[in-house]
Amino acid sequence: MTQVSATHVRQLRDQTGAGMMDCKKALVACQGDVTAAMKQLRERGLAKATQKSGRLAAEGVVAAWTNSHTAVLLEVNCETDFVARNEQLQSFTQKLCQWLGAHSAVKSASLQSAQQLLQEPFDDSNTVEQAIHSLVSRIGENVVFRRFAKLSGGNAYGSYVHHGGDVGVIVQLTLDDTNKATDPCVHQLMKDLCMHIAACSPHSVSRDDLSQEVIQTEQDILTKQLQNEADKPRDLIDRIVQGKMKKFFAQACLLQQQFVKNSDMRVQDVVDACAKQLGCAVVVDRFVRLKMGEEMT
C-alpha cells in the first residue's frame, strides 16, 4: 500500500475541507498525487469546490501599486504576524511595488514566482536579494519575496488591499476614449470591481477567458458525481450537467457574477452603467487576486 505523509493529508484537507480519513484514502488510491486525490474527492462529493488551493504555513503581507500605465500586486512572506505589520517591511513592499512598476525588464504577466527577479539591480547597487538580506538583518526575521503580478496595456488601473494586507486585487480597464480614464465614474467602478473581486474570488473575467481544460474538468466532475449518486439515463445526466455548468459560469466568471453591493445587478450591468454615463465603451481586460499564503495555481 502506498505510504502517504501526514503533511500531504493535512494539505489535502485544507484544500478540500474533506475529513482526514477520506483524504488519506484518496491519497493512497492516487499513489500520493494530491491533485488527483483532490479530483477524486470532488467526484465523490466530499470536497468543497470553492476551496481551490491550500495554505502555506507563513505570515506576510500583500501590497499593490498603480499609476496610469500599470498595476502591480505582490506577496512578501515573513515568520510572524508582528513583523508583517512592521513599518520597515511595509515600506519595503511599497518600494518593491514601485520598482516593479517602473522596471521595463519586468513584463506584464499574471501571478508568477519572484525567484527570477532576485538578481536584478534594485537600489544603491544592491540586487533585490541583497536588499532583502539587508532588511532581514535589521528586523531579525526571515523575509521572502514570493510572487508578483504586473498588468499593463490598458488605460485605467485600480487596486485594493484588504485591511491587514492578506488579500489584494489589481484590475485593468480599457476605455475607447482615453481622456475619460480619470473620470470619477471610472475611479468608482475600479474601486467597486476590486472590492467585489476580493470578496467573491472569480476565476476569470468572462466565459471566453476560461480554458477548455477548466471547463472540461468541471463537466467531468459533475458527470461523475451524478453517476455516483443514482442510476440515471445518460441523456438526463447530460441535461443536468448543462444546467449545473450555467451555475458554474455564473459563479466563476466576474462579469456574470451578482454584484456584491447589489444582488439585483450583475457585474456586467455595473460596467455598462458606467460606460453609459461616460458615453464610451468600457472593457474589463484582466484582474489578479492574491490571497496571502495561497498556493500558486
ABEGO torsion letter per residue (X at the ends): XBBBBAAAAAAAAAAAGBBAAAAAAAAAAAGGBAAAAAAAAAAAGABBAABABBBBBBBEBBBBBBBAABBBBBBBBBABAAAAABAAAAAAAAAAAAAAAABAABBBBBBBBAAAAAABBABGGBBAAAAAAAAAAAAGBBBBBABBBBBBGBABBBBBBBBGGABBBBBBBBBABAAAAABAAAAAAAAAAAAAAAAAGBABABAAABBAAAAAAAAAAAAAAAAAABBBBAAAAAAAAAAAAAAAAAAABAAABBBAABAABBAAAAAAAAAAAAGBBBBBABBBBBBBGBBBX
